[in-house]
Amino acid sequence: MENLRIAFFQLGIEKNNPVANYQKVEDAFNNVEADIFVVPETFNVGFGPDMKAMAEEQNGPTLQFAINMASSKQALFVGTWVVCDGDMMHNRMHIVKPDGSYSYYDKRHPFHLGFEDLAAGNGKGTFIWKGWNIRPAICYDLRFPKWLRNETLDYDLLLVCANWPTSRREAWTTLLKARAIENESYVVGVNRVGKDYVGDSAAIDYKGFPITTCQSGKEEVAIVDLNLSELHDFRERWPFYKDAD
């Protein structure tokens, strides 16, 4: 597919209130059409010390909500929430298809400096949707370029769901651009707003330029159209990746 339309919601998450957050997401996307719908990290309850207590079984209510959203929009629905998996808990990004099937990526770098006392994932989990190769990442992962390195052009789009705080705002906006430039890839970063969170969600092109940005501190839906041929043409003209260490 030549063009890919992504709708992403810079959500003001209601703490520990999944039902309210489900309704917000459903209302925000009500009249929107896209190929992929994306919400921030832990969109169901927010990021904090209660995450483990609010963890769900794999087939819990948030997955059922995501399946319903994907089906109703006939599109991919992407979001993260904390899942119990045997005797471990993961911050798990779910990539849910319209037919109810899904894949997932477990956050490789839980934020152990804060509240995220969860198990680290060990798979990179690139997935394909409508001819696009997409690499999932979650918040703190963004700080680790080796983990996200696109040495053999495995992905066309880096998709990042986050709860990135205002106090480290400059790092968020800078790292989104850096990952796009060094990997010759589109990057879409979806952050939350609210107390301690300013948002700054954005879609960045493969040169590091913002294509679409959300207003700081404002809850809103943004839509971006990405073009695969333009990306391939740029990579062919400037194959920087061939000189990677």
N, C-alpha and C positions, 0 to 999 in steps of 0.2 A: 504494500500500500504506500503510495507516494507521500501522502500527507497524513499526519496523525494529530487529532484534536484531543487536547487534555483539558479537563475542567478540574481545578483544585480549589479547595475550600479552606481559607484562612479562618479557622473556627475559634470562637471563644468557648472553650470547654467548660462545662458545668462540672465541678469537682464531685467525683464519686456518684454521678447521676446518669447512668447509661441511657435510661429512657428519654430524658430531656435531650441528651446529645444525639440520639438516634433521630429524634423529631427535628432538631435543628438541621441535621444533614439532609434529611428527606425534604424538608421545606426549601432549603437552599438550592438543591439540585432539581427541584420540581419541574421547571420549564427549560432546563438546560439539556442540550444534546452534545455528546462527545463520544470518543472512542474509549477513553479512560477517565474515571472519576477517582480523585485522590483526596484523602483527609489526613490530618496530622497524626503524628505518633500518639499512641494510647488515647485515641479520640474518644473512647467510651467513658473514661474516668479521669483522664489527666495524668500528669507525671508527679509522683510524690510517694510518701511513706506508706500509703494505703494500697499501693499497687498489688502487692502480694496477697493481701487480704481480699482484694477484688478480682483475683485471677479466676479464669473460667476454664472448664474442661474444653477440649478441642472443639467439640460440637455444641458449644454453649450458645447463649442468646446473641452475642455479638456476631458470631459467624452466621447465624440464621438471618440477622439483619443484613449483613453484607451480601448474602446469597439473594435475598429479596431485592436489594438495590440493584445488583448486577442483572437480575432477571428483568426487572421493571424498566431499566434503562437500555437493556440489550447492549451492554458494554462491560468493560472490565471495571471492577471496584477494588480499590487498593487502600488498605489502612492497617494499623498495628494495634494489638492489645496483648495483655499478658495471659499466657496459656500454661496450664498444668500439663506436663508431658511426663508421665511416670512419676519419678521422685524429683523431677526438676521443673523449674519454671523458666519460660523464655519470653522475651519481648519479641513477638512474632508478627512479621508483616505478612498479611494474607493477600494473595492475588487471585481474586474470585471472578470466574467466567460466567457468562449469562446462563449456561446450562447447569450451574450449581457446582461444577468441579472447581478445584482450586489447587494452587501450589503455595508454598510459603518460604520465607527467609527468616531465620533466627538471628537477631542482632549479634554481630560478632564482638562488638565492644560495648558491653553494658557500662553505664556511667557509675563505676564503683566509688567515685569521689563524692557522689550524692546518695540518692535513695535506691539506686538500681542494683540491689543484691540478687541478681538473677544469673542463670547459667549462660555462658557465651555460646553462640552458634559456631559451626565450623564449615559451613558450605556457602559458596558465593551466590548460587541460585539464579544465574541469568535466565530470563524467560523470553519467549517470543510471542508477540501479539501483532497481528496484521502485518507481518513481514518485518517488524522492528525488533531488534535485539535490545532488551531492557535489563539493566542491572539495578536491583534494589539495594538500598542502604537506609540505615536508621540513625538519625541524629549524630551521636558521638562518632560513629563510623567516619563521618566527613573529615575528621582530623587526621586520618591515617591513609596517606596517599599510596603506600605500597599495597594496602588491601584493595584499593579501588583502581589500581593501575590497569590500563587498557592496552597492554603491550601488543597484542595481536588483533586489536580492534574487535574484541568480543562483543562489545555493546555500542549502540548508537545513542542511547539515552540512559543517563544515571538519574534514578528516581529516589528522592530523599524525603522521608517523613520525619518530622522533628517536633520536639518541645525545647527549642533553643532559647535561653533566657536573654532578656534585654541587656544584662550586665556584660554579655559576651557577644553583643550585636555585631561589632566590627569583624570578629572572627567568622561569624556565619556568612555575612555578605562577601567577605574576601575569599573564603574557602569554596563557596559555590562557584565563583569565577575561576579560581585556581584549578579545581577539578575539571571544569569544562575545557580550559586551555590546554592543560597537560595531557588530557585524554582525547582531545579532538572529538568531543562528544557534546550533545545537548545535555543540560542539567536542569531538572525541575526540583526545587526545594520547597516543601510545604510545611509551614510552621504555624503555630497557634498564636492567639492574642489573649490578653487578659492581664491580671496582676502578675507582674514580673516578666511578661512576654509581649514583645512589640510586633512580632510577626515577620515582616520583611520577606514574605514568600515571593518566589521569583522563578521565572524560566529564563535560562541563560543559553546563548548560542555557543557554538564550538569555537568561536573567537574570544569568548569571554564577555560579550556584550549582552545586557539584559534585553529580552524581547518583551516580556510582560512582567510587571511587578504589582504587588498589592500595597495599598496604603498602610503605612506604619500605624499600628494600634487599632486598625479597623477590621471588623469581621466582614469578609466579602468573598465572593466567588470570582476567580479569574479564569479566563479561557485563552489557550494558546494553540496555534497551529504550527506544527513542525514539518519541515520538508526534508525527505530522505535524500533526494538527488542533490540538493545543495550541499548537504553534509558530505556525500561521496565525492562530489566535485572538488570540495575543499581538501579532503584527504588525499585525493589523487594529485592535486597541485602542490600540496605542502605535506609530504609524508614524513612528518617529524618523528613519528613512532618508530621508523626504521633505524633511527640512531639512538634508541633508548638503551640504557645500560642494562 
